[in-house]
Amino acid sequence: LEKPKKKKKKKKTNKQPSVKEL
């Protein structure tokens, strides 16, 4: 299940570029 995309920084196709990774 790839629903909880909280700690998953593999798929960068979210709504916008995750700035939390930087």
PyMOL CGO cylinders between C-alpha atoms (Angstrom):
from pymol import cmd
from pymol.cgo import CYLINDER

trace = [
    CYLINDER, 0.00, 0.00, 0.00, 1.55, 3.27, -1.11, 0.3, 1, 1, 1, 1, 1, 1,
    CYLINDER, 1.55, 3.27, -1.11, -1.03, 5.49, 0.54, 0.3, 1, 1, 1, 1, 1, 1,
    CYLINDER, -1.03, 5.49, 0.54, 0.74, 7.00, 3.57, 0.3, 1, 1, 1, 1, 1, 1,
    CYLINDER, 0.74, 7.00, 3.57, 3.31, 9.11, 1.73, 0.3, 1, 1, 1, 1, 1, 1,
    CYLINDER, 3.31, 9.11, 1.73, 4.69, 10.75, 4.82, 0.3, 1, 1, 1, 1, 1, 1,
    CYLINDER, 4.69, 10.75, 4.82, 8.10, 9.15, 5.24, 0.3, 1, 1, 1, 1, 1, 1,
    CYLINDER, 8.10, 9.15, 5.24, 8.22, 7.99, 1.63, 0.3, 1, 1, 1, 1, 1, 1,
    CYLINDER, 8.22, 7.99, 1.63, 10.58, 10.31, -0.19, 0.3, 1, 1, 1, 1, 1, 1,
    CYLINDER, 10.58, 10.31, -0.19, 10.80, 8.06, -3.18, 0.3, 1, 1, 1, 1, 1, 1,
    CYLINDER, 10.80, 8.06, -3.18, 7.85, 9.26, -5.22, 0.3, 1, 1, 1, 1, 1, 1,
    CYLINDER, 7.85, 9.26, -5.22, 8.34, 12.94, -5.99, 0.3, 1, 1, 1, 1, 1, 1,
    CYLINDER, 8.34, 12.94, -5.99, 5.03, 13.15, -7.82, 0.3, 1, 1, 1, 1, 1, 1,
    CYLINDER, 5.03, 13.15, -7.82, 3.14, 14.65, -4.92, 0.3, 1, 1, 1, 1, 1, 1,
    CYLINDER, 3.14, 14.65, -4.92, 1.26, 17.91, -5.20, 0.3, 1, 1, 1, 1, 1, 1,
    CYLINDER, 1.26, 17.91, -5.20, 4.48, 19.90, -5.03, 0.3, 1, 1, 1, 1, 1, 1,
    CYLINDER, 4.48, 19.90, -5.03, 8.20, 19.36, -4.47, 0.3, 1, 1, 1, 1, 1, 1,
    CYLINDER, 8.20, 19.36, -4.47, 8.70, 18.28, -0.89, 0.3, 1, 1, 1, 1, 1, 1,
    CYLINDER, 8.70, 18.28, -0.89, 10.69, 21.05, 0.73, 0.3, 1, 1, 1, 1, 1, 1,
    CYLINDER, 10.69, 21.05, 0.73, 10.88, 19.05, 3.95, 0.3, 1, 1, 1, 1, 1, 1,
    CYLINDER, 10.88, 19.05, 3.95, 13.55, 16.82, 2.42, 0.3, 1, 1, 1, 1, 1, 1,
    CYLINDER, 13.55, 16.82, 2.42, 15.96, 19.75, 2.05, 0.3, 1, 1, 1, 1, 1, 1,
]
cmd.load_cgo(trace, "trace")
